[in-house]
Amino acid sequence: MSSKTGYMVNPARVHQLNSSSGKYGPVIYWMSRDQRVDDNWALLYAAQLAQEAGSPPVVAFVLADKYPGANARHYGFMLRGLAEVEKKLTEKGIPFRLLSGDPPGAIARLAHSISASAVVTDFDPLRTKKEWKKNLLKKTDIPLYEVDAHNIVPCRVASGKQEFGAYTLRPKIRKLLEGFMDEFPGLPLFGKRANVNTGAGQGKNAPGKPAACLEEPYEGSRLPGEIYIPAEDGSLMDWQKVIRKLLKQTDSSVKEVENIVPGEDAAMAAFSRFIQERFSLYGEQRNDPNAGAVSGMSAYLHFGHISAQRMALEILKSFPKNPSGDSFLEELIVRKELSDNFCHYNDHYDTFEGFPGWANKTLNTHRKDEREYLYDREQFELASTHDPLWNAAQAEMVKTGKMHGYMRMYWAKKILEWTPSPEEALATAIYLNDRYQLDGRDPNGYTGCAWSIGGVHDRAWGERPVFGKIRYMNDRGAARKFSTGDYIKKWLQQ
């Protein structure tokens, strides 16, 4: 292993979820939300702890048996990104293990099998991930550290409560931002052929194996549910076979998309193209779905293939005091971190109960208002409404795995207008968003649906049927902003 690099991850990024004290032994990085090797504070912290143990961290990713809303579109994108993760980790001499089944059980078994001294994992505000961590704490007594590698200002540090809106969170983030906008250190090189004891035994071929495959020579070292299909040269997994095998076991009714290439290298390339080709348009044209002025980075941010902090650093370096830069950083930092704040501090982020009191009151008052149109979930899913603009937005999402942000607001508000209740509207919007968007199952999505349907982070507007005081949108307003005809033609006549 290389000598210590001298870096120290900002302790404010790290939150210990139990009171256990560490022991000497290997460190596990339970990768989940932030699926990248570069610019990853959680991996860097695991490496920092591992240096004290004299061996590389063991990076583990667990494929849950069923993750709510996920299908072949999501699993295919994720698995192709993980193939790149394994390759990059191998170059750093860091073992990678792909597990399946119940995530806390799988991590607990790994920790026991290698006599781990600690587990480091990503911060995630969503209910499912929180439950996984709680269950892991029931299965092991070693320290569990959560590192916020997704937000620039860690969610818990930015605020200790649910914020009313961007106007209350923004000054808190601005006050703290400079203290967290440090450049990333390089990940230590532990050595490609390091003879690292991962606790599985001392097989006769162990010293000659790359670190990423250390578990392969060890007889009896395989964990229940561990996935390992070696390439012919024995150096890395054969990811094409792994992906084919796993996708056969996945809901394949929603196909993978070809318009977005997964992985952190592709993410950086996509961001570079945005900076070079479209960034100057962002400030004035980002709300025009036909302008091509948006970054298209939402899927990469959702899967953690790129760091928001890396993006912000590059923007500030190349475009200081630029109108497009100011607008982009507002969305990248304040608005994105506001979504994490909402989901972290509001246990009902995906239900009617999570809406603010004024919104619940006004929606209840108008609960029995007559709806001019009513559609069921299947009609929405098939883009079979009377409104060609809404149908075009649904078609864009189904075909490409993404939808322009302005259209996603319009799309969700019309679901409220055309369903029997706000509860059904929210459930339908979340179902469709999570099923077809590559960035579904994300705090941004849940918060966006709650803003559109339940007034979260918004204020009361003029009262009208069905919506009450919830902000209203219609196709005439959209037509004043951009050519809705061009948008409809593009997505309904392909």
Secondary structure, DSSP 8 states (H G I E B T S, - for coil): ----------GGGEEESS-----SS-EEEEESS---STT-HHHHHHHHHHHHHTS--EEEEEEES--TT--HHHHHHHHHHHHHHHHHHHHTT--EEEEEE-HHHHHHHHHHHTT-SEEEEE---SHHHHHHHHHHHHH--S-EEEE--S-SS-HHHH-SS--SSHHHHHHHHHHHHHHH-----------TT-----SS---TTGGGS-GGGTTTTSTT---TT-B--B-TTSSSB-HHHHHHHHHHTS--SS---SSS--SHHHHHHHHHHHHHHTHHHHHHHTT-TTS--S---HHHHHTTSS-HHHHHHHHHHHSTT-HHHHHHHIIIIIIHHHHHHHHHH-TTTTSGGGS-HHHHHHHHHTTT---S----HHHHHTT-SS-HHHHHHHHHHHHHS---HHHHHHHHHHHHHTSS-HHHHHHHHHHHHHHH-TT-SSHHHHHHHHHHHH-TT------BTTTBTS----HHHHHHHS-HHHHHHHHH--
